[in-house]
Amino acid sequence: MFDFTLFDSICERWNDKNMRKGFAPIVALAIAVAFLIGIGAAVGYFKLKPKPTATPQSTSTPADLSSDTQVLEDETADWKTYTDPKNIATIKYPQSWSLGTIPIDVLPKESIQTIANFVKEKEVKENSDPMCKNCLVVHSQKEVTVAGKTAIVQEVNSHPVGRNMRAYLLKNDSEVVFVNGFPIGKNFPDVAFTLKDKEEFNQILSTFRFTN
C-alpha cells in the first residue's frame, strides 16, 4: 500500500525549497534598492545642507599707546635740557645730577690725533698745572659710542670738582666735545661712584645730540 504521508512530506520539502529559490532574487533586489535609496538620501542631504559661511576675521587695530597702562615710560621726560651757548649740542640730565659750570665744551684737536691720544695729552696738561700738580686721578676709562661718534668715558678725581664723570666725544677731525658731571652730593674724592651712578651717566650721554 502506498504511503501518502511520505509523499506529502517530500512534496512539502520541495515546495519550500523552490519558494526560497523564488524569493531569493526578490530579497536581493529589495536590499539593492534600499541601498541605492540610502545613498541617494545621503547625497541629497549633503547637497541641501547649508554650507558654513566663513566667519570674517576681525582686523585688530594697533593698541592705543597713549593710554596710561600702555605708554612706555620715558625716564627722561622730567629731565632738564642743556643747550651749549654755541648751539653745538644738547644734552638732558636728571635733577639729581650736576653737569658742572661748563656742561658741554668744544676743545680743539690736531687732525692726526686719535681720541685716545687727545685724552692722554689733556691728562698730562692738567697734571702739569702749577696750581694743582698731579691732582687728576683717572679711576676708570672705557671707549663707547655716543651719538654715532667714538667717545671715551672716565671716572676721575679732579680739582676743584672732586670725583666726577667725563666723556670726550670725537666731533670731527679737529674738534672734541667734552661733557662732565656728577651725582649731587656724591663728588667725594675718596668715595667711588656706584654702578647705578655710572649707568645714569651713560643714560645722560644717550640723550646727547649734535645740533649742527
RATATA-V691885 format. One record per residue. N is the residue number from 1. RES is the residue in one letter. SS is DSSP state (H for helix, E for strand, - for the rest). Layout:
# RATATA-V691885
n: {N	N}
res: {RES	RES}
ss: {SS	SS}
This chain:
# RATATA-V691885
n: {1	2	3	4	5	6	7	8	9	10	11	12	13	14	15	16	17	18	19	20	21	22	23	24	25	26	27	28	29	30	31	32	33	34	35	36	37	38	39	40	41	42	43	44	45	46	47	48	49	50	51	52	53	54	55	56	57	58	59	60	61	62	63	64	65	66	67	68	69	70	71	72	73	74	75	76	77	78	79	80	81	82	83	84	85	86	87	88	89	90	91	92	93	94	95	96	97	98	99	100	101	102	103	104	105	106	107	108	109	110	111	112	113	114	115	116	117	118	119	120	121	122	123	124	125	126	127	128	129	130	131	132	133	134	135	136	137	138	139	140	141	142	143	144	145	146	147	148	149	150	151	152	153	154	155	156	157	158	159	160	161	162	163	164	165	166	167	168	169	170	171	172	173	174	175	176	177	178	179	180	181	182	183	184	185	186	187	188	189	190	191	192	193	194	195	196	197	198	199	200	201	202	203	204	205	206	207	208	209	210	211	212}
res: {M	F	D	F	T	L	F	D	S	I	C	E	R	W	N	D	K	N	M	R	K	G	F	A	P	I	V	A	L	A	I	A	V	A	F	L	I	G	I	G	A	A	V	G	Y	F	K	L	K	P	K	P	T	A	T	P	Q	S	T	S	T	P	A	D	L	S	S	D	T	Q	V	L	E	D	E	T	A	D	W	K	T	Y	T	D	P	K	N	I	A	T	I	K	Y	P	Q	S	W	S	L	G	T	I	P	I	D	V	L	P	K	E	S	I	Q	T	I	A	N	F	V	K	E	K	E	V	K	E	N	S	D	P	M	C	K	N	C	L	V	V	H	S	Q	K	E	V	T	V	A	G	K	T	A	I	V	Q	E	V	N	S	H	P	V	G	R	N	M	R	A	Y	L	L	K	N	D	S	E	V	V	F	V	N	G	F	P	I	G	K	N	F	P	D	V	A	F	T	L	K	D	K	E	E	F	N	Q	I	L	S	T	F	R	F	T	N}
ss: {-	-	-	H	H	H	H	H	H	H	H	H	H	H	H	H	H	H	H	H	H	H	H	H	H	H	H	H	H	H	H	H	H	H	H	H	H	H	H	H	H	H	H	H	H	H	H	H	-	-	-	-	-	-	-	-	-	-	-	-	-	-	-	-	-	-	-	-	-	-	-	-	-	-	-	-	-	-	-	E	E	E	E	-	-	-	-	-	E	E	E	E	E	-	-	-	E	E	-	-	-	-	-	E	E	E	E	E	-	-	-	-	-	-	H	H	H	H	H	H	H	H	H	H	H	H	H	-	-	-	-	-	-	-	-	-	E	E	E	E	E	E	E	E	E	E	-	-	E	E	E	E	E	E	E	E	E	E	-	-	-	E	E	E	E	E	E	E	E	E	E	E	-	-	E	E	E	E	E	E	E	E	E	-	-	-	-	-	-	-	-	-	-	-	H	H	H	H	H	H	H	H	H	H	H	H	-	-	E	E	-	-}
